[in-house]
């Protein structure tokens, strides 16, 4: 197995179910199992220039963000989504900017008519 294949195999080992679902927490008869969205990628290459000169390189990246948790209470299982406040704030800012631009263009068009 080449070193690049070893790198790719190691990258695949990092993207497992254990990365998506965290360790369960239990308190007062309620169990929570946290869940995350995982994205990853890897790349690499190797080559030779003639003679003994050669080179290789590679890399791996992974991101994770919480998406929620499963709540187990007795025989009931329910999903509790995680609130991504950063995403909500950015979306609300974009909506506010668009609304202001639309309102401004409406006012400009009324001023030209009147």
C-alpha distances in whole Angstrom, upper triangle without the diagonal:
4,7,8,6,7,10,11,10,12,15,15,16,19,20,22,25,26,26,28,31,32,34,37,40,43,47,50,49,47,43,41,37,36,34,32,31,27,25,22,20,17,16,14,14,13,15,17,21,22,22,20,20,17,16,14,15,15,17,18,22,24,27,29,33,35,37,39,39,40,43,44,48,49,48,47,44,45,43,44,42,41,44,42,45,43,43,46,48,46,47,51,51,50,52,55,55,55,58,59,59,60,63,64,64,66,68,68,69,72,73,73,75,78
4,5,5,6,9,10,11,12,14,16,17,19,21,23,26,27,26,29,32,33,34,38,41,44,48,51,50,48,44,42,38,37,34,32,30,27,25,21,19,15,14,11,10,10,12,14,18,19,19,17,17,14,13,10,12,12,15,16,20,22,26,29,32,35,37,39,39,41,44,45,49,50,49,49,45,46,43,44,42,41,43,41,44,42,42,45,47,45,46,49,49,48,51,54,53,53,56,58,57,58,61,62,62,64,67,66,67,70,71,71,73,76
4,5,5,6,9,10,10,12,14,15,17,19,21,25,25,24,27,30,31,32,36,39,42,46,49,48,46,42,40,36,35,32,30,29,25,23,19,17,13,12,9,9,9,12,14,18,19,20,17,16,13,11,9,9,9,12,14,17,20,24,26,30,33,35,37,38,39,42,44,47,49,48,48,44,44,42,42,40,39,41,39,41,39,39,43,44,42,44,47,47,46,49,51,50,51,54,55,55,56,59,60,60,62,65,64,65,68,69,70,72,74
4,5,5,6,9,10,11,12,14,16,17,20,24,24,23,25,28,29,32,35,38,42,45,48,47,45,41,39,35,33,31,28,26,22,20,16,14,10,8,6,7,8,11,14,18,20,21,18,17,14,11,8,8,7,10,11,15,18,21,24,28,31,32,35,36,37,41,42,46,48,47,46,43,42,40,40,38,37,39,36,39,37,36,40,41,39,41,44,44,43,46,48,47,48,51,52,51,53,56,56,56,59,61,61,62,65,66,66,68,71
4,5,5,6,9,10,11,12,14,16,18,22,23,22,24,27,28,30,34,37,40,43,47,46,43,39,37,33,32,29,27,25,22,20,16,14,11,10,9,10,11,14,17,21,22,23,21,20,17,15,12,12,10,12,13,16,18,22,24,28,30,32,34,35,36,39,40,44,46,45,44,41,41,38,39,37,36,38,36,39,38,37,40,42,40,41,45,45,44,46,49,48,48,52,53,53,54,57,58,58,60,62,62,63,66,67,67,69,72
4,5,5,6,9,10,11,13,15,17,20,21,20,23,25,26,28,32,35,38,41,45,44,41,38,35,32,30,28,26,25,21,20,16,14,11,12,11,12,13,16,19,22,24,24,22,21,18,16,13,12,11,12,12,15,17,21,23,27,29,31,33,33,35,38,39,43,44,44,43,40,40,37,38,36,35,38,36,39,37,37,40,42,40,41,45,45,44,47,49,49,49,52,54,53,55,58,58,58,61,63,63,64,67,68,69,70,73
4,5,5,6,9,10,11,13,16,19,20,18,21,24,25,27,30,33,37,40,44,43,40,36,34,30,28,26,24,22,19,17,13,11,8,9,8,10,12,16,19,22,24,25,22,21,18,15,11,10,7,8,8,12,14,18,20,24,26,28,31,32,33,36,38,42,43,43,42,38,38,36,36,34,33,35,33,35,34,33,37,38,37,38,41,41,41,43,46,45,46,49,50,50,51,54,55,55,58,60,60,61,64,65,65,67,69
4,5,5,6,9,10,11,14,17,18,17,19,22,24,26,29,32,36,39,43,41,39,35,33,29,27,25,22,20,17,15,11,9,7,7,8,11,13,17,20,24,26,27,25,23,20,17,13,12,9,9,8,11,13,17,19,23,25,27,29,30,31,35,36,40,42,41,40,36,36,33,34,32,31,33,31,34,33,32,35,37,35,36,40,40,39,42,44,44,44,47,49,48,50,53,53,53,56,58,58,59,62,63,63,65,68
4,5,5,6,9,10,12,16,17,16,18,21,22,24,28,31,34,37,41,39,37,33,31,27,26,24,22,21,17,16,13,12,10,11,12,14,16,20,23,26,28,29,26,26,22,20,16,15,12,12,11,14,14,18,19,23,25,27,29,29,30,33,34,38,40,39,38,35,35,33,33,32,31,34,32,35,34,33,37,38,37,38,41,42,41,43,46,46,46,49,51,51,52,55,56,56,58,60,61,61,64,66,66,68,70
4,5,5,7,9,11,15,15,14,17,19,20,22,26,29,32,35,39,38,35,32,29,26,24,22,20,19,16,15,12,11,10,12,13,15,17,21,24,27,29,30,27,26,23,20,16,14,12,11,9,12,12,16,17,21,23,25,27,27,29,32,33,37,39,38,37,34,34,32,32,31,30,32,30,33,32,32,35,37,35,37,40,40,40,42,45,45,45,48,50,50,51,54,55,55,57,59,60,61,63,65,65,67,69
4,5,5,7,10,14,14,12,15,18,19,21,25,28,31,34,38,37,34,31,28,24,22,20,18,16,13,11,8,8,7,10,11,15,17,21,24,28,30,31,28,27,23,20,17,14,11,9,7,8,9,13,14,18,21,22,25,25,27,30,32,36,38,37,36,32,32,29,30,28,27,29,27,30,29,28,32,33,32,33,36,37,36,39,41,41,42,44,46,46,47,50,51,51,54,56,56,57,60,61,62,63,66
4,5,5,8,11,13,12,13,16,18,20,24,27,30,34,37,35,33,29,27,23,21,19,17,16,12,11,9,9,9,12,14,17,19,23,26,30,32,33,31,30,26,23,19,17,14,12,10,11,11,14,15,18,20,21,24,24,25,29,30,34,35,35,34,30,30,28,28,27,26,29,27,30,29,29,32,34,33,33,37,38,37,39,42,42,42,45,47,47,48,51,52,52,54,56,57,58,60,62,62,64,66
4,6,6,10,10,10,13,15,16,18,21,24,28,31,35,33,31,27,25,21,20,18,17,16,13,13,11,12,12,15,16,19,22,25,28,32,34,35,32,31,28,25,21,19,16,14,12,13,12,15,15,19,20,22,23,23,24,27,28,32,34,33,32,29,29,27,28,27,26,29,28,31,30,30,33,35,34,35,38,39,39,41,43,44,44,47,49,49,50,52,54,54,56,58,59,60,62,64,65,66,68
4,6,9,9,8,10,13,14,16,20,22,26,29,33,32,29,25,23,19,18,16,14,13,10,11,9,10,11,14,17,20,22,26,29,33,35,36,33,32,28,25,22,19,16,13,10,10,9,11,12,15,17,19,21,21,22,26,27,31,33,32,31,28,28,25,26,24,23,26,24,27,27,26,30,31,31,32,35,36,35,38,40,40,41,44,45,46,47,49,51,51,53,55,56,57,59,61,62,64,66
4,7,8,6,8,11,13,16,19,22,25,29,32,31,28,24,22,18,16,14,12,11,8,8,7,9,11,15,17,21,24,27,31,34,37,38,35,34,30,27,23,21,17,15,11,11,8,10,10,14,15,16,18,19,20,24,25,29,31,30,29,25,25,23,23,22,21,24,22,26,25,24,28,30,29,30,33,34,33,35,38,39,39,41,43,44,45,47,49,49,51,53,54,55,57,59,60,61,63
4,5,5,7,9,11,13,16,20,23,26,29,28,25,22,19,16,15,12,11,11,9,11,11,13,15,18,21,24,27,30,34,37,39,40,38,37,33,30,26,24,20,18,15,14,12,13,12,15,15,16,18,17,18,21,23,26,28,27,26,23,23,21,22,21,21,24,23,27,27,26,29,31,31,31,34,36,35,37,40,41,41,43,45,46,47,49,51,51,53,55,56,57,59,61,62,63,65
4,5,5,6,9,11,13,17,20,23,26,25,22,18,16,12,12,10,10,11,10,12,13,16,18,22,24,28,30,34,38,41,43,44,42,40,37,34,30,28,24,22,18,17,14,14,12,14,14,14,15,14,15,18,19,23,24,23,23,19,19,18,19,18,19,22,22,25,26,25,28,30,30,30,33,35,35,36,39,40,40,42,45,45,46,48,50,51,52,54,56,56,58,60,61,63,65
4,5,5,6,8,11,14,18,21,24,23,21,17,15,11,10,9,10,12,11,14,14,17,19,23,25,29,31,35,38,42,44,45,42,41,37,34,31,28,24,22,18,17,14,14,12,14,13,15,15,14,15,17,18,22,24,24,23,20,20,18,19,19,18,22,22,25,25,25,28,30,30,31,34,35,36,37,39,41,41,43,45,46,47,49,51,52,53,55,57,58,59,61,63,64,66
4,6,7,10,13,16,19,22,26,25,22,18,16,12,10,8,7,9,7,10,11,15,17,20,23,27,29,33,37,40,42,43,41,39,35,32,29,26,22,19,15,14,11,10,8,11,11,13,14,14,15,18,20,23,26,26,24,21,21,18,18,17,17,19,19,22,22,22,25,27,27,28,31,32,32,34,36,37,38,40,42,43,44,46,48,49,50,52,53,54,56,58,59,61,63
4,7,10,12,15,18,21,25,23,20,17,14,10,8,5,5,6,6,10,12,16,18,22,25,29,32,35,39,42,45,46,43,42,38,35,31,28,24,21,18,16,12,11,8,9,9,10,11,11,12,16,17,21,24,23,22,18,17,15,15,14,14,17,17,20,21,20,23,25,25,26,29,30,30,32,34,35,36,38,40,41,42,44,46,46,48,50,51,52,54,56,57,58,60
4,7,8,12,15,18,21,20,17,13,10,7,6,5,6,9,10,14,16,19,22,25,28,32,35,39,42,45,48,49,46,45,41,38,34,31,28,25,21,19,15,14,11,11,10,10,10,9,10,13,14,18,20,20,19,15,15,13,14,14,14,17,18,21,22,22,24,27,27,27,30,32,32,33,36,37,38,39,42,43,44,45,47,48,50,52,53,54,56,58,59,60,62
4,6,9,12,16,19,18,16,12,9,6,5,6,8,11,12,16,17,21,23,27,30,33,36,40,43,46,49,50,47,45,42,39,35,32,28,25,22,20,16,15,12,12,10,12,11,9,11,13,14,18,20,21,19,16,16,15,14,15,14,17,18,21,22,23,24,27,28,28,31,32,33,34,37,38,39,40,43,44,45,47,48,50,51,53,54,56,57,59,60,62,63
4,7,10,13,17,16,14,10,9,6,7,9,12,15,16,19,21,24,26,30,32,36,38,42,45,49,51,52,49,47,44,41,37,34,31,28,25,23,20,19,15,16,13,15,13,11,11,13,13,16,18,19,19,16,17,16,16,17,16,20,21,24,25,26,27,30,31,32,33,35,36,38,40,41,42,44,46,47,48,50,51,53,54,56,58,59,60,62,64,65,66
4,7,10,13,12,10,6,6,4,7,10,13,17,18,22,24,27,29,33,36,39,42,46,49,52,55,55,52,51,48,44,41,38,35,32,28,26,23,21,18,17,14,15,13,10,9,10,10,13,15,16,16,13,14,14,14,16,16,19,21,24,26,26,27,30,31,32,33,36,37,38,40,42,42,44,46,47,48,49,52,53,54,56,58,59,60,62,64,65,66
4,7,10,10,8,5,5,7,8,12,15,19,20,24,26,30,32,36,38,42,45,48,52,55,57,58,55,54,50,47,43,40,37,34,30,28,25,23,20,18,15,16,13,10,10,10,10,12,14,16,16,14,15,15,14,16,16,19,21,23,26,26,27,29,31,32,33,35,37,38,39,41,43,43,45,47,48,49,51,53,54,55,58,59,60,62,64,65,66
4,7,7,6,4,6,9,12,15,18,22,24,28,30,33,36,39,42,46,48,52,55,58,61,61,58,57,54,51,47,44,41,38,34,32,28,27,23,22,19,19,16,13,12,10,9,10,12,15,15,14,15,16,15,18,18,21,24,26,28,29,30,32,34,34,35,38,39,40,41,44,45,45,48,50,50,51,54,55,56,57,60,61,62,64,66,67,68
4,5,5,7,9,12,14,18,21,25,27,30,33,36,39,42,45,49,51,55,58,62,64,65,62,60,57,54,50,47,44,40,37,35,31,29,26,24,21,21,18,14,14,11,11,10,12,16,15,15,16,17,16,19,19,22,25,26,29,30,30,32,35,35,36,38,40,40,42,44,45,46,48,50,51,51,54,56,56,57,60,61,62,64,66,67,67
4,6,8,11,15,17,21,24,28,30,34,36,40,42,46,49,52,55,59,62,65,68,68,65,64,61,57,54,51,47,44,41,38,35,33,29,27,23,23,20,17,16,12,11,9,11,15,15,15,16,18,18,21,21,24,27,28,31,32,32,34,37,37,37,40,42,42,43,46,47,47,49,52,52,53,55,57,57,59,61,62,63,65,67,68,68
4,7,10,13,16,20,23,27,29,33,35,39,41,45,48,51,54,58,61,64,67,67,65,63,60,57,53,50,47,44,40,38,34,32,29,27,23,23,19,16,14,11,9,7,7,11,12,13,14,17,17,20,21,24,27,29,32,33,32,35,37,37,38,41,42,42,44,47,47,47,50,52,52,53,56,57,58,59,62,63,63,65,68,68,69
4,7,10,13,16,20,23,26,29,32,36,38,42,45,49,51,55,59,62,64,65,62,61,57,54,50,47,44,41,37,35,31,29,25,23,20,19,15,12,10,7,6,5,7,10,10,10,11,13,13,16,18,20,24,25,28,29,29,31,34,34,34,37,39,39,40,43,44,44,46,48,49,49,52,54,54,56,58,59,60,62,64,65,65
4,7,10,13,17,20,22,26,29,32,35,38,41,45,48,51,55,58,61,61,59,57,54,50,47,44,40,37,34,31,28,26,22,21,17,17,13,10,8,6,5,7,9,11,11,9,11,12,12,15,16,19,22,24,27,27,28,30,32,32,34,36,38,38,40,42,43,43,46,48,48,49,52,53,54,55,58,59,59,62,64,64,65
4,6,10,13,17,19,23,25,29,32,35,38,42,45,49,52,55,58,59,56,54,51,48,44,41,37,34,30,28,24,22,19,17,13,13,10,6,6,5,6,9,12,13,12,10,10,10,9,12,13,16,18,21,23,24,24,27,29,29,30,33,34,34,36,39,39,40,42,44,45,46,48,50,50,52,54,55,56,58,60,61,62
4,7,10,14,16,19,22,26,28,32,35,39,41,45,49,52,54,55,53,51,48,44,41,38,34,31,27,25,21,19,16,15,11,11,9,5,5,7,8,12,14,15,13,10,11,10,10,12,12,16,18,21,23,23,24,27,28,28,30,32,33,34,36,38,39,40,42,44,44,46,48,49,50,52,54,55,56,58,60,61,62
4,7,11,13,17,19,23,26,29,33,36,39,43,46,49,52,53,51,49,45,42,38,35,31,28,24,22,18,16,12,11,8,8,6,4,6,9,11,15,18,18,16,13,12,10,9,10,9,13,14,17,19,19,21,23,25,25,27,29,30,31,33,35,36,37,39,41,41,43,45,46,47,49,51,52,53,55,57,58,59
4,7,10,13,16,20,23,27,30,33,37,40,44,47,49,51,48,46,43,39,36,33,29,26,22,19,16,14,10,9,6,6,5,5,8,11,14,17,20,20,18,14,13,10,10,9,9,13,14,17,18,18,20,22,23,23,26,28,28,29,32,33,34,35,38,39,39,41,43,44,45,47,49,50,52,54,55,56,58
4,6,10,13,17,20,23,27,30,34,37,41,44,47,48,45,44,40,36,33,30,26,23,19,16,12,10,6,5,4,5,7,8,11,15,17,21,24,23,21,18,16,13,12,10,9,12,12,16,16,16,18,20,21,21,24,26,26,27,30,31,32,33,36,36,37,39,41,42,43,46,47,48,50,52,53,54,56
4,7,10,14,17,21,24,28,31,35,38,41,44,46,44,42,38,34,31,28,24,21,17,14,11,8,6,5,6,6,9,12,14,18,20,24,27,26,24,20,18,15,14,12,11,13,12,16,16,15,17,20,20,20,23,25,24,26,29,30,30,32,34,35,36,38,40,40,42,44,45,46,48,50,51,52,54
4,7,10,14,17,21,24,28,31,35,38,41,42,40,38,34,31,27,24,20,17,13,11,7,6,5,7,9,10,13,15,17,20,23,26,29,29,26,23,21,18,18,16,15,17,15,19,18,17,20,22,22,22,25,27,26,28,31,31,32,34,36,36,38,40,41,42,44,46,47,48,50,52,53,54,56
4,7,11,14,18,21,25,28,32,34,38,39,37,35,31,28,24,21,17,14,11,8,6,5,6,9,12,13,16,18,20,24,27,30,33,32,30,26,25,21,21,19,17,19,17,20,19,18,21,23,22,22,26,27,26,28,31,31,31,34,36,36,37,39,41,41,43,45,46,47,49,51,52,53,55
4,7,11,14,18,21,25,28,31,34,36,33,31,28,24,21,18,14,11,7,5,4,6,9,12,15,16,19,21,23,27,29,33,35,35,33,29,28,25,25,22,21,22,20,23,22,21,24,26,24,25,29,29,28,31,33,33,34,36,38,38,39,42,43,43,45,48,48,49,52,53,54,55,58
4,7,11,14,18,21,25,27,30,32,30,28,24,21,18,15,11,8,6,6,7,9,12,16,19,20,23,25,27,31,33,36,39,38,36,33,31,28,28,26,24,26,23,26,24,23,27,28,26,27,31,31,30,33,35,35,35,38,40,39,41,43,44,44,47,49,49,50,53,54,54,56,59
4,7,11,14,18,21,24,27,29,27,24,21,18,14,11,7,6,4,6,9,12,15,19,22,23,26,28,30,34,36,39,42,41,39,36,35,32,32,29,28,29,27,30,27,27,30,32,30,31,34,34,33,36,38,38,38,41,43,42,44,46,47,47,50,52,52,53,56,57,57,59,61
4,7,11,14,18,20,23,25,23,21,18,14,11,8,5,6,7,9,12,16,19,22,25,27,30,32,34,37,39,43,45,44,43,39,38,35,35,33,31,33,30,32,30,29,33,34,32,33,37,36,35,38,40,39,39,43,44,43,45,48,48,48,51,53,53,54,57,58,58,60,62
4,7,11,14,17,20,22,20,18,14,11,7,5,4,6,9,12,15,19,22,25,29,30,33,35,37,41,42,46,48,48,46,42,42,39,39,36,35,36,33,36,33,33,36,37,35,36,40,39,38,41,43,42,43,46,47,46,48,51,51,51,54,56,55,56,59,61,60,63,65
4,7,11,13,16,18,17,15,11,8,6,6,6,10,12,16,19,22,26,29,32,34,37,39,41,44,46,50,52,51,50,46,45,42,42,40,38,40,37,39,37,36,40,41,38,39,43,42,41,44,46,45,45,49,50,49,50,53,53,53,56,58,58,58,62,63,62,65,67
4,7,10,13,15,13,11,7,6,4,6,9,12,15,19,22,26,29,33,36,37,40,42,44,47,49,53,55,54,53,49,48,45,46,43,42,43,40,43,40,40,43,44,42,43,47,46,44,47,50,48,49,52,53,52,54,57,57,56,59,62,61,62,65,66,66,68,70
4,7,9,11,11,9,6,6,6,9,12,16,19,22,26,29,32,36,39,41,44,45,47,51,53,56,58,57,56,53,52,49,49,47,45,46,44,46,43,43,46,47,44,46,49,48,47,50,52,51,51,54,55,54,56,59,59,58,61,63,62,63,67,67,67,69,72
4,6,8,7,6,4,6,9,12,15,19,22,26,29,33,36,40,43,45,48,49,51,54,56,60,62,61,60,56,56,53,53,50,49,50,47,49,47,46,50,50,48,49,53,52,50,53,56,54,54,58,59,57,59,62,62,61,64,66,65,66,70,70,70,72,75
4,7,8,6,6,9,12,15,18,22,25,28,32,35,39,42,45,47,50,52,54,57,59,63,65,64,63,59,59,56,56,53,51,52,49,51,49,48,52,52,49,51,54,53,51,55,57,55,55,59,59,58,60,63,62,62,65,67,66,67,70,71,70,72,75
4,6,6,8,11,14,18,21,25,28,31,35,38,42,45,49,50,53,55,57,60,62,66,67,67,65,62,61,58,59,56,55,56,53,55,52,51,55,56,53,54,58,57,55,58,60,59,59,62,63,61,63,67,66,65,69,71,69,70,74,74,74,76,79
4,6,8,12,15,19,22,26,29,33,36,40,43,47,50,52,55,56,58,61,63,66,68,68,67,63,63,60,60,58,56,57,54,57,54,53,57,58,55,57,60,59,58,61,63,61,61,65,66,64,66,69,69,68,71,73,72,73,77,77,76,79,82
4,6,10,13,17,20,24,27,30,34,37,41,44,47,50,52,54,55,59,60,64,66,65,64,61,60,58,58,55,54,55,52,54,52,52,55,56,53,55,58,57,56,59,61,60,60,64,65,63,65,68,68,68,71,73,72,73,76,77,76,79,81
4,7,11,14,18,21,25,28,32,35,38,42,45,47,50,52,54,57,59,62,64,64,63,59,59,56,56,53,52,53,50,52,49,49,52,53,50,52,55,54,53,56,58,56,57,61,61,60,62,65,64,64,67,69,68,69,73,73,73,75,78
4,7,11,14,18,21,25,28,32,35,39,42,44,47,48,50,54,55,59,61,60,59,56,55,52,52,50,48,49,46,48,46,45,49,50,47,49,52,51,50,53,55,54,54,58,58,57,59,62,62,61,65,66,65,67,70,71,70,73,75
4,7,11,14,18,21,25,28,31,35,38,40,43,45,47,50,52,56,58,57,56,52,52,49,49,46,44,46,43,45,42,42,46,46,44,45,49,48,47,50,52,50,51,54,55,54,56,59,59,58,62,63,63,64,67,68,67,70,72
4,7,11,14,18,21,25,28,31,35,37,40,41,43,47,48,52,54,54,52,49,48,45,45,43,41,42,39,42,39,39,42,43,41,42,46,45,44,47,49,48,48,52,53,52,54,57,56,56,59,61,61,62,65,66,66,68,70
4,7,11,14,18,21,24,28,31,33,36,38,40,43,45,49,51,51,49,46,45,42,42,39,37,39,36,38,35,35,39,39,37,39,42,41,40,44,46,44,45,48,49,48,50,53,53,53,56,58,58,59,62,63,63,65,67
4,7,11,14,18,21,24,28,30,33,34,36,40,42,45,48,47,46,42,41,38,38,36,34,35,32,35,32,32,36,36,34,36,39,39,38,41,43,42,42,46,47,46,48,51,51,51,54,56,55,57,60,61,61,63,65
4,7,10,14,17,21,24,26,29,31,33,37,39,42,45,44,43,39,38,35,35,32,30,31,29,31,29,28,32,33,31,33,36,35,35,38,40,39,40,43,44,43,45,48,48,49,51,53,53,54,57,58,59,61,63
4,7,11,14,17,21,23,26,27,30,33,35,39,41,41,39,35,34,31,31,29,27,28,26,28,26,26,29,30,29,30,34,33,33,36,38,37,38,41,42,42,44,46,47,47,50,52,52,53,56,57,57,60,62
4,7,10,14,17,20,23,24,27,30,33,36,39,39,37,33,32,29,28,25,23,25,22,24,22,22,26,27,25,27,30,30,29,32,34,34,35,38,39,39,40,43,44,44,47,49,49,50,53,54,54,57,59
4,7,10,14,16,19,21,23,27,29,33,35,35,33,29,28,25,24,22,20,21,19,22,20,20,23,24,23,25,28,28,28,30,33,33,33,36,38,38,39,42,43,43,45,47,48,49,52,53,54,56,58
4,7,10,13,16,18,21,24,27,30,33,33,31,27,26,22,21,19,16,18,15,18,16,16,19,21,20,21,24,25,25,27,29,29,30,33,34,35,36,39,40,40,43,44,45,47,49,50,51,53,55
4,7,9,12,14,17,21,23,27,30,30,27,24,22,19,18,15,13,15,13,16,15,15,18,20,19,20,23,24,24,27,29,29,30,33,34,35,36,38,40,41,43,44,45,47,49,50,51,53,55
4,6,9,12,16,18,22,25,28,28,26,22,20,16,15,12,10,11,9,12,12,12,15,17,16,18,20,22,22,24,26,27,28,30,32,33,34,36,37,39,40,42,43,44,46,48,49,51,52
4,6,9,12,15,18,21,24,25,22,19,16,13,11,9,6,9,8,12,12,13,15,17,18,18,21,22,23,24,27,28,29,31,33,34,35,37,38,40,41,43,44,46,47,49,50,52,53
4,7,10,13,17,20,23,23,20,16,14,10,9,6,5,8,8,12,13,12,14,17,18,17,20,22,22,23,26,27,28,29,32,33,34,35,37,39,40,42,43,44,46,48,49,50,52
4,7,10,13,16,19,19,17,13,11,7,5,4,4,8,10,13,15,15,15,19,20,20,21,24,25,25,28,30,30,31,34,35,36,37,39,41,41,43,45,46,48,50,51,52,54
4,6,10,13,16,16,14,10,8,6,5,6,7,11,13,16,19,18,19,22,24,23,25,28,29,29,31,33,34,35,37,39,39,41,43,44,45,47,49,50,51,53,55,56,57
4,6,10,13,13,10,7,6,5,6,9,11,14,17,20,22,22,22,25,27,26,28,31,31,32,34,36,36,37,40,41,42,43,46,47,47,49,51,52,53,55,57,58,59
4,6,10,10,8,6,5,6,7,10,12,16,19,21,24,24,24,27,29,28,29,32,33,33,35,38,38,39,41,43,43,44,47,48,49,51,53,54,55,57,59,59,60
4,6,7,6,5,7,9,11,14,16,19,22,25,28,28,27,30,32,32,33,36,37,37,39,42,42,42,45,47,47,48,51,52,52,54,56,57,58,60,62,63,64
4,6,5,7,8,11,13,16,18,21,25,27,30,30,29,32,34,34,35,38,39,38,40,43,44,44,46,48,48,49,52,53,53,55,58,59,59,61,64,64,65
4,6,8,11,14,16,20,22,25,28,30,33,33,33,36,38,37,38,41,42,42,44,47,47,47,50,52,52,53,55,57,57,59,61,62,62,65,67,67,68
4,7,10,14,16,20,22,25,29,31,34,33,33,36,38,37,38,42,42,42,44,47,47,47,50,52,51,52,55,56,56,58,61,61,62,64,66,66,68
4,7,10,13,16,19,22,25,28,31,30,30,33,35,34,35,38,39,38,40,43,43,43,46,48,47,48,51,53,52,55,57,57,58,61,63,63,64
4,7,10,13,16,19,22,25,28,27,27,30,32,31,32,35,36,35,38,40,40,41,44,45,45,46,49,50,50,52,55,55,56,58,60,61,62
4,7,10,13,16,19,22,25,24,23,26,28,27,28,32,32,32,34,37,37,37,40,42,41,42,45,46,46,49,51,51,52,55,57,57,58
4,6,10,13,15,18,21,20,20,23,25,24,25,28,29,28,31,33,33,34,37,38,38,40,42,43,44,46,48,49,50,52,54,54,56
4,7,9,13,15,18,17,17,20,22,21,22,26,27,26,28,31,31,32,34,36,36,37,40,41,42,44,46,47,48,50,52,52,54
4,6,9,12,15,14,14,17,19,18,19,22,23,23,25,28,28,29,31,33,33,34,37,38,39,41,43,44,45,47,49,49,51
4,6,9,12,12,12,15,16,16,18,20,21,22,24,26,27,28,30,32,32,34,36,37,38,40,42,43,44,46,48,49,50
4,6,9,9,8,11,13,13,14,17,18,19,20,23,24,24,26,28,29,30,32,34,35,36,38,40,41,43,45,46,47
4,6,6,6,9,10,11,13,15,16,17,19,20,22,23,25,26,27,29,31,32,33,35,37,38,39,41,43,44,45
4,5,5,6,9,10,10,12,14,15,16,18,20,21,22,24,26,27,28,30,31,33,35,36,37,39,41,42,43
4,5,5,6,9,10,11,12,14,15,17,19,20,21,23,25,26,27,29,30,32,33,35,36,38,40,41,42
4,5,5,6,9,10,11,12,14,16,17,18,20,21,23,24,26,27,29,30,32,33,35,36,38,40,41
4,6,5,6,9,10,11,12,14,16,16,18,20,21,22,24,26,27,29,30,32,33,35,37,38,39
4,5,5,6,9,10,11,12,14,15,17,19,20,21,22,25,26,27,29,31,32,33,35,37,38
4,5,5,6,9,10,11,12,14,15,17,19,20,21,23,25,26,27,29,31,32,34,35,37
4,5,5,6,9,10,11,12,14,16,17,18,20,21,23,24,26,27,29,31,32,34,35
4,5,5,6,9,10,10,12,14,15,16,18,20,21,22,24,26,27,29,31,32,33
4,5,5,6,9,10,11,12,14,15,16,19,20,21,23,25,26,27,29,31,32
4,5,5,6,9,10,11,12,14,15,17,18,20,21,23,25,26,27,29,31
4,6,5,6,9,10,11,12,14,15,17,18,20,21,23,24,26,27,29
4,6,5,6,9,10,10,12,14,15,16,18,20,21,23,25,26,27
4,5,5,6,9,10,11,12,14,15,17,19,20,21,23,25,26
4,5,5,6,9,10,11,12,14,15,17,19,20,21,23,25
4,5,5,6,9,10,11,12,14,15,17,18,20,21,23
4,5,5,6,9,10,11,12,14,15,16,19,20,21
4,5,5,6,9,10,11,12,14,15,17,19,20
4,5,5,6,9,10,11,12,14,16,17,19
4,6,5,6,9,10,11,12,15,16,17
4,5,5,6,9,10,11,13,15,16
4,5,5,6,9,10,11,13,14
4,5,5,6,9,10,11,12
4,6,5,6,9,10,11
4,5,5,6,9,10
4,5,5,6,9
4,5,5,6
4,5,5
4,6
4
